[in-house]
Amino acid sequence: MTSQPVSSFSSDAVPELFTWEFASDPYPAYAWLREHAPVRRTRLPSGVEAWLVTRYADAKQALADQRLSKNPAHHDEPAHAKGKTGIPGERKAELMTHLLNIDPPDHTRLRRLVSKAFTPRRVAEFAPRVQELTDDLIDRFARQGSADLIHDFAFPLPIYAICDLLGVPREDQDDFRDWAGMMIRHGGGPRGGVARSVKKMRGYLADLIHRKREALSDSPEPVPGEDLISGLIRASDHGEHLTENEAAAMAFILLFAGFETTVNLIGNGTYALLTNPGQRHRLQDSLAAGDHALLETGVEELLRYDGPVELATWRFATRPLSIGGQDIAPGDPVLVVLAAADRDPERFTDPDTLDLSRRDNQHLGYGHGIHYCLGAPLARLEGQTALATLLTRLPDLRLAADPAELRWRGGLIMRGLRTLPVEFTPVEPASAARVAPVR
């Protein structure tokens, strides 16, 4: 097990946040904030000011505090700044009515309806398809002896998986991959590219939902293997259904939130294993013995240690409140720093150490409270399948670049690598002998 350095900043030297250097390793700066300014008002790169919450206990309180609204309408900034606190283009594309932007009772109604369609059973039944996609993607580069695991594997896997689950026809999925690629690049693409991609995705989803709704009128009862969009359309609660706008917004956020978190889970998780060889070999030995217990606790530890979501999505105070002894005024934005909370030594023993067998691991990687990530079971399934298959099929997988040369994507909410170049001994495609699905 290896540790990352704790804060090297002096007590009076406030670390600089949101630089490229910070993106590479934010944990020393977060350690300083936890110790010296656990709830700190900070000007973000967008110009918006927000409170950063970095201690575990405070973070858990804030994530469940109903005085902190998810609705951007409660932001006290001028109207022109409100577009800087969400997904670019979602307001103009009429995609605001999803679970990340609403509060009870609307949130309660929508989550209950969506939960009727997005069930644990549906995710479990999807496991063989996730395994098939995983093997097919590895097959494409298995003979080459090298790959960029972000571009060739971690990015396409969740895109194709969520498209299959939603019911996007195979012939349209490459369009989704292009749109998602523009969205994940954040500031690295052409100006306005994210908003244009969001608009295209919104138009496509509206048309697809309309076509599926018409098809369902001829089939009043669910059929085995029915896709998630059809399930969203069928879902009802006391006779109430999702509107087409609500269904489009929910399909959009399931895709948007579902794919990027899983890209980063696979990318960050693989990188952590490759830079912690002792832990990586423990996991490989466990998998070779047919034991998946370490895989399950290991994925939870990877979510805690260097998870895919660095900061929880935006919250806005609706009433005066106090977090960690700091007064928060109505209208103030609050950002819970999950990456900092999950390294809090007041909650986790040796928090800067990767320990795949860690048991006391109530991390906040997928949130807490009523906004806990609805897609967490699918992300866990994809993460476990991807990592187990990579380590089994490519046992000598190794980094093909100096860790200092790797670049992390700029952005506020997500944490992930731009590229992850690797090398390995070339192997034959697995089409003749599939790896058993992880369950």
PLY file of the C-alpha trace (Angstrom):
ply
format ascii 1.0
element vertex 439
property float x
property float y
property float z
element edge 438
property int vertex1
property int vertex2
end_header
0.00 0.00 0.00
1.32 3.43 -0.88
0.34 6.81 0.48
0.06 10.16 -1.19
1.67 13.08 0.65
-0.41 15.05 3.11
-0.65 18.81 2.82
2.73 20.47 2.34
1.31 24.00 2.61
2.11 26.22 5.58
-0.79 27.21 7.84
-0.87 30.76 6.48
-0.35 29.90 2.80
-3.75 29.36 1.21
-3.25 26.82 -1.61
-4.21 27.82 -5.13
-7.23 25.87 -6.35
-8.44 24.84 -9.79
-5.10 25.16 -11.60
-3.70 22.45 -13.87
-1.22 21.54 -11.13
-4.07 21.29 -8.63
-6.04 19.03 -11.00
-3.15 16.55 -11.10
-3.20 16.08 -7.32
-5.77 18.10 -5.37
-5.43 16.10 -2.16
-2.70 18.17 -0.40
-4.77 21.32 -0.97
-7.89 19.60 0.31
-5.97 18.46 3.41
-5.07 22.13 4.07
-8.68 23.21 3.68
-9.96 20.47 5.99
-7.54 21.59 8.69
-7.60 25.38 8.32
-10.77 26.39 6.43
-13.19 23.44 6.30
-16.06 25.62 5.02
-14.52 28.30 2.82
-16.06 30.81 0.40
-14.14 30.56 -2.87
-14.29 32.27 -6.26
-14.53 29.55 -8.92
-12.98 29.75 -12.41
-16.42 30.72 -13.78
-16.48 33.78 -11.51
-19.25 32.37 -9.33
-18.56 32.36 -5.59
-19.48 29.28 -3.57
-18.84 27.67 -0.20
-16.56 24.59 -0.35
-17.29 21.98 2.34
-14.35 19.60 2.89
-14.78 17.68 6.17
-16.64 14.36 6.17
-19.10 15.15 8.97
-19.96 18.54 7.48
-20.24 17.05 3.99
-22.63 14.34 5.14
-24.77 16.95 6.90
-24.86 19.23 3.86
-25.76 16.42 1.44
-28.85 15.58 3.49
-29.84 19.11 4.60
-33.17 20.04 3.00
-32.42 23.74 3.53
-29.96 23.30 0.66
-31.97 23.22 -2.54
-30.96 21.62 -5.83
-33.05 24.12 -7.78
-30.83 26.80 -9.44
-33.71 29.27 -9.10
-32.60 29.74 -5.48
-29.18 31.07 -6.55
-28.82 34.72 -5.53
-26.54 35.59 -8.47
-27.89 37.62 -11.42
-29.71 35.69 -14.10
-26.70 35.66 -16.46
-24.61 33.80 -13.85
-27.17 31.09 -13.21
-26.26 29.33 -16.42
-22.78 28.78 -14.97
-23.98 26.44 -12.25
-25.26 23.47 -14.25
-24.78 21.55 -17.46
-24.17 23.96 -20.36
-27.22 24.20 -22.59
-29.63 22.24 -20.42
-31.79 25.30 -19.70
-32.25 26.24 -23.36
-32.82 22.59 -24.28
-35.64 22.37 -21.69
-33.83 19.62 -19.78
-33.97 21.17 -16.31
-36.64 18.86 -14.86
-34.33 16.03 -13.86
-33.38 14.70 -10.42
-30.25 16.86 -10.06
-32.22 20.12 -10.32
-35.38 19.61 -8.28
-36.48 19.26 -4.65
-39.33 17.45 -2.88
-42.16 16.99 -3.53
-41.37 16.98 -7.28
-38.12 15.10 -6.64
-39.97 12.49 -4.58
-42.53 11.92 -7.34
-39.99 11.74 -10.16
-37.56 9.50 -8.28
-40.36 7.12 -7.35
-41.48 6.93 -10.97
-37.95 6.45 -12.32
-37.17 3.84 -9.65
-40.08 1.76 -10.93
-38.27 1.49 -14.28
-34.61 1.57 -13.21
-34.75 -1.41 -10.85
-31.92 -3.53 -9.35
-33.38 -6.47 -11.25
-33.08 -4.62 -14.57
-29.42 -3.83 -13.78
-28.69 -7.44 -12.76
-30.25 -8.75 -15.97
-27.97 -6.40 -17.90
-24.76 -7.98 -16.51
-24.15 -10.37 -19.46
-24.40 -7.47 -21.93
-21.90 -5.41 -19.91
-19.51 -8.38 -19.97
-19.99 -8.80 -23.72
-19.28 -5.12 -24.37
-16.21 -5.27 -22.10
-14.74 -8.23 -23.94
-15.55 -6.82 -27.37
-13.75 -3.56 -26.59
-10.67 -5.35 -25.23
-10.68 -7.60 -28.31
-10.20 -4.52 -30.50
-6.77 -3.76 -29.01
-5.74 -7.07 -27.43
-3.33 -8.00 -30.24
-1.69 -4.56 -30.34
0.15 -4.72 -27.02
-0.76 -1.10 -26.24
-3.81 1.12 -25.89
-5.15 4.35 -24.50
-7.50 2.91 -21.91
-9.60 6.07 -21.77
-10.25 6.42 -25.51
-10.29 2.70 -26.34
-12.05 1.28 -23.31
-13.21 3.42 -20.35
-15.06 5.96 -22.53
-16.91 3.72 -25.02
-17.94 1.03 -22.51
-20.44 3.09 -20.46
-21.67 4.95 -23.54
-22.63 1.77 -25.38
-23.93 0.20 -22.17
-26.27 3.06 -21.25
-27.42 3.38 -24.87
-28.32 -0.33 -24.88
-30.06 -0.03 -21.53
-32.06 3.04 -22.61
-33.01 1.43 -25.91
-31.07 3.63 -28.35
-30.85 1.66 -31.64
-27.36 0.35 -32.43
-27.19 2.34 -35.65
-27.59 5.61 -33.67
-25.14 4.88 -30.87
-22.09 6.34 -32.58
-23.92 9.68 -32.72
-24.35 9.44 -28.96
-20.66 8.65 -28.62
-19.80 11.82 -30.57
-22.15 13.99 -28.51
-20.88 12.51 -25.26
-17.30 13.03 -26.39
-17.97 16.73 -26.85
-19.66 16.95 -23.44
-16.84 15.19 -21.59
-14.19 17.49 -23.05
-15.65 20.44 -21.12
-13.46 23.42 -22.06
-11.29 21.43 -24.45
-13.66 21.55 -27.43
-14.97 24.31 -29.69
-16.80 27.20 -28.04
-20.43 26.30 -27.47
-19.81 22.67 -28.40
-21.27 21.25 -25.21
-24.51 23.24 -25.53
-24.87 22.17 -29.18
-24.35 18.53 -28.23
-26.92 18.82 -25.46
-29.41 20.33 -27.92
-28.83 17.53 -30.45
-29.19 14.88 -27.77
-32.41 16.52 -26.52
-33.93 16.54 -30.00
-33.00 12.92 -30.59
-34.36 11.75 -27.21
-37.66 13.62 -27.72
-38.16 11.90 -31.07
-37.14 8.48 -29.70
-39.49 8.78 -26.71
-42.35 9.83 -28.98
-41.77 6.81 -31.25
-41.52 4.41 -28.31
-44.65 5.83 -26.71
-46.60 5.21 -29.92
-45.23 1.67 -30.15
-46.22 0.93 -26.55
-49.83 1.81 -27.24
-50.02 -1.41 -29.23
-48.42 -3.39 -26.38
-50.02 -2.49 -23.04
-48.07 -5.08 -21.02
-44.27 -5.04 -20.46
-42.27 -7.58 -22.44
-39.11 -9.39 -21.21
-35.95 -7.41 -21.87
-37.83 -4.16 -22.48
-35.56 -1.11 -22.62
-35.34 1.56 -19.93
-36.98 4.35 -21.95
-40.01 2.14 -22.49
-39.97 1.41 -18.77
-39.87 5.15 -18.02
-42.87 5.70 -20.29
-44.83 2.87 -18.66
-43.95 3.86 -15.08
-46.92 5.20 -13.17
-47.74 6.14 -9.61
-51.42 6.36 -8.70
-52.19 6.86 -12.37
-49.56 9.57 -12.83
-46.94 9.16 -15.58
-43.83 11.03 -16.64
-44.51 13.68 -19.26
-42.47 13.47 -22.46
-40.36 16.43 -21.27
-39.73 14.71 -17.93
-38.89 11.41 -19.64
-36.45 13.18 -21.98
-34.80 15.02 -19.09
-34.49 11.78 -17.09
-33.06 9.84 -20.04
-30.62 12.69 -20.63
-29.36 12.85 -17.04
-29.11 9.06 -16.78
-26.90 9.13 -19.85
-24.94 12.25 -18.96
-24.36 11.43 -15.28
-24.10 7.70 -15.91
-21.42 7.64 -18.54
-18.89 10.19 -17.25
-18.86 8.86 -13.69
-18.17 5.37 -15.02
-15.47 6.57 -17.44
-13.69 8.09 -14.46
-14.31 5.12 -12.15
-12.63 2.80 -14.67
-9.86 5.26 -15.59
-9.04 6.48 -12.07
-9.42 2.96 -10.67
-7.08 1.38 -13.21
-4.52 4.16 -12.68
-4.66 3.69 -8.89
-4.10 -0.05 -9.26
-1.19 0.40 -11.68
0.50 2.85 -9.31
-0.16 0.61 -6.27
1.27 -2.72 -7.50
0.93 -4.50 -4.16
-2.83 -3.89 -4.12
-3.15 -4.72 -7.81
-1.43 -8.11 -7.30
-3.67 -8.87 -4.31
-6.70 -8.31 -6.49
-5.32 -10.39 -9.37
-4.56 -13.29 -7.02
-8.06 -13.06 -5.58
-9.66 -13.09 -9.04
-7.48 -16.02 -10.15
-8.77 -17.98 -7.14
-12.35 -17.27 -8.21
-13.01 -14.99 -5.24
-14.76 -11.70 -6.02
-15.01 -10.43 -2.42
-11.87 -8.28 -2.76
-13.18 -6.94 -6.07
-16.35 -5.71 -4.39
-14.62 -4.02 -1.45
-11.88 -2.86 -3.82
-14.23 -0.92 -6.09
-15.68 0.80 -3.02
-12.14 1.72 -1.93
-11.30 3.06 -5.38
-14.45 5.20 -5.21
-13.23 6.60 -1.88
-9.53 6.92 -2.71
-9.75 8.76 -6.03
-13.39 8.72 -7.05
-14.99 9.88 -10.30
-16.97 12.76 -8.75
-14.75 15.36 -7.09
-17.46 17.78 -5.99
-21.14 17.05 -5.52
-23.46 18.96 -7.82
-24.70 22.42 -6.89
-26.80 23.23 -3.86
-28.30 26.62 -2.88
-29.28 27.77 0.61
-32.98 28.56 0.93
-32.73 29.74 4.56
-29.94 30.82 6.88
-27.99 27.82 8.14
-24.67 26.88 9.68
-22.23 24.26 8.38
-19.12 23.50 10.39
-19.65 26.67 12.43
-19.83 28.84 9.31
-22.98 30.88 8.63
-24.44 30.43 5.15
-26.82 33.06 3.80
-29.94 32.36 1.71
-29.08 32.16 -1.98
-25.46 31.15 -1.41
-24.19 28.22 -3.50
-22.67 25.30 -1.58
-20.36 22.70 -3.11
-19.57 19.58 -1.09
-16.05 18.37 -1.92
-16.51 14.60 -1.92
-12.84 14.01 -2.72
-11.81 15.91 0.41
-14.44 14.35 2.68
-13.44 10.85 1.61
-9.81 11.51 2.68
-10.78 12.92 6.10
-8.58 11.33 8.79
-11.33 12.00 11.35
-13.44 9.42 9.50
-11.03 7.05 7.72
-7.92 5.35 9.10
-4.87 6.08 6.93
-7.07 7.92 4.38
-4.24 8.56 1.89
-3.51 4.82 1.69
-5.20 2.55 -0.86
-6.47 -0.56 0.93
-8.72 -2.72 -1.24
-9.84 -4.77 1.77
-11.04 -1.71 3.74
-14.29 -2.65 5.47
-15.30 0.50 7.36
-15.86 2.43 4.16
-19.00 4.53 4.19
-17.61 6.82 1.49
-19.61 9.61 -0.12
-18.52 8.84 -3.67
-22.11 8.51 -4.88
-23.56 11.07 -2.50
-25.84 10.72 0.51
-29.47 11.37 1.34
-32.36 11.70 -1.10
-30.04 12.62 -3.98
-27.92 9.47 -3.64
-26.95 8.41 -7.15
-29.75 6.40 -8.75
-27.32 4.78 -11.20
-24.80 3.60 -8.57
-25.66 -0.12 -9.01
-25.05 0.11 -12.77
-21.77 2.00 -12.27
-20.60 -0.60 -9.75
-21.48 -3.41 -12.16
-19.57 -1.75 -14.99
-16.60 -0.89 -12.77
-16.30 -4.40 -11.34
-16.68 -6.03 -14.75
-14.20 -3.72 -16.46
-11.47 -4.01 -13.82
-11.83 -7.76 -13.33
-11.70 -8.42 -17.06
-8.76 -6.09 -17.69
-6.66 -7.64 -14.91
-7.60 -11.18 -15.93
-7.08 -10.87 -19.67
-4.10 -8.48 -19.55
-2.25 -9.67 -16.42
0.94 -7.68 -17.08
-0.86 -4.41 -17.83
1.45 -1.46 -17.08
1.63 2.29 -17.55
3.27 3.45 -20.78
3.93 7.00 -19.52
5.43 8.76 -16.54
2.58 9.53 -14.11
3.80 13.14 -14.01
3.10 13.42 -17.74
-0.56 12.40 -17.49
-3.14 15.16 -17.73
-6.43 15.38 -15.90
-9.51 16.94 -17.46
-10.35 20.42 -16.30
-13.78 20.85 -14.80
-15.49 21.45 -11.50
-17.58 18.39 -10.70
-15.86 15.38 -12.26
-12.32 14.07 -11.81
-10.80 11.97 -14.60
-7.79 11.41 -16.81
-7.64 12.70 -20.38
-5.59 9.68 -21.47
-4.23 6.52 -19.89
-1.57 4.95 -22.14
-0.77 1.33 -21.24
1.30 -1.56 -22.53
0.87 -5.32 -22.14
1.81 -8.62 -23.75
-0.43 -9.05 -26.83
-3.17 -11.64 -26.40
-5.73 -13.26 -28.64
-9.33 -12.01 -28.70
-11.59 -13.66 -26.15
-14.49 -14.32 -28.51
-13.87 -18.08 -28.35
-13.71 -18.22 -24.54
-15.65 -15.51 -22.77
-14.79 -14.53 -19.21
-17.66 -15.36 -16.84
-19.74 -12.27 -16.03
-19.17 -10.61 -12.67
-22.37 -10.76 -10.62
0 1
1 2
2 3
3 4
4 5
5 6
6 7
7 8
8 9
9 10
10 11
11 12
12 13
13 14
14 15
15 16
16 17
17 18
18 19
19 20
20 21
21 22
22 23
23 24
24 25
25 26
26 27
27 28
28 29
29 30
30 31
31 32
32 33
33 34
34 35
35 36
36 37
37 38
38 39
39 40
40 41
41 42
42 43
43 44
44 45
45 46
46 47
47 48
48 49
49 50
50 51
51 52
52 53
53 54
54 55
55 56
56 57
57 58
58 59
59 60
60 61
61 62
62 63
63 64
64 65
65 66
66 67
67 68
68 69
69 70
70 71
71 72
72 73
73 74
74 75
75 76
76 77
77 78
78 79
79 80
80 81
81 82
82 83
83 84
84 85
85 86
86 87
87 88
88 89
89 90
90 91
91 92
92 93
93 94
94 95
95 96
96 97
97 98
98 99
99 100
100 101
101 102
102 103
103 104
104 105
105 106
106 107
107 108
108 109
109 110
110 111
111 112
112 113
113 114
114 115
115 116
116 117
117 118
118 119
119 120
120 121
121 122
122 123
123 124
124 125
125 126
126 127
127 128
128 129
129 130
130 131
131 132
132 133
133 134
134 135
135 136
136 137
137 138
138 139
139 140
140 141
141 142
142 143
143 144
144 145
145 146
146 147
147 148
148 149
149 150
150 151
151 152
152 153
153 154
154 155
155 156
156 157
157 158
158 159
159 160
160 161
161 162
162 163
163 164
164 165
165 166
166 167
167 168
168 169
169 170
170 171
171 172
172 173
173 174
174 175
175 176
176 177
177 178
178 179
179 180
180 181
181 182
182 183
183 184
184 185
185 186
186 187
187 188
188 189
189 190
190 191
191 192
192 193
193 194
194 195
195 196
196 197
197 198
198 199
199 200
200 201
201 202
202 203
203 204
204 205
205 206
206 207
207 208
208 209
209 210
210 211
211 212
212 213
213 214
214 215
215 216
216 217
217 218
218 219
219 220
220 221
221 222
222 223
223 224
224 225
225 226
226 227
227 228
228 229
229 230
230 231
231 232
232 233
233 234
234 235
235 236
236 237
237 238
238 239
239 240
240 241
241 242
242 243
243 244
244 245
245 246
246 247
247 248
248 249
249 250
250 251
251 252
252 253
253 254
254 255
255 256
256 257
257 258
258 259
259 260
260 261
261 262
262 263
263 264
264 265
265 266
266 267
267 268
268 269
269 270
270 271
271 272
272 273
273 274
274 275
275 276
276 277
277 278
278 279
279 280
280 281
281 282
282 283
283 284
284 285
285 286
286 287
287 288
288 289
289 290
290 291
291 292
292 293
293 294
294 295
295 296
296 297
297 298
298 299
299 300
300 301
301 302
302 303
303 304
304 305
305 306
306 307
307 308
308 309
309 310
310 311
311 312
312 313
313 314
314 315
315 316
316 317
317 318
318 319
319 320
320 321
321 322
322 323
323 324
324 325
325 326
326 327
327 328
328 329
329 330
330 331
331 332
332 333
333 334
334 335
335 336
336 337
337 338
338 339
339 340
340 341
341 342
342 343
343 344
344 345
345 346
346 347
347 348
348 349
349 350
350 351
351 352
352 353
353 354
354 355
355 356
356 357
357 358
358 359
359 360
360 361
361 362
362 363
363 364
364 365
365 366
366 367
367 368
368 369
369 370
370 371
371 372
372 373
373 374
374 375
375 376
376 377
377 378
378 379
379 380
380 381
381 382
382 383
383 384
384 385
385 386
386 387
387 388
388 389
389 390
390 391
391 392
392 393
393 394
394 395
395 396
396 397
397 398
398 399
399 400
400 401
401 402
402 403
403 404
404 405
405 406
406 407
407 408
408 409
409 410
410 411
411 412
412 413
413 414
414 415
415 416
416 417
417 418
418 419
419 420
420 421
421 422
422 423
423 424
424 425
425 426
426 427
427 428
428 429
429 430
430 431
431 432
432 433
433 434
434 435
435 436
436 437
437 438
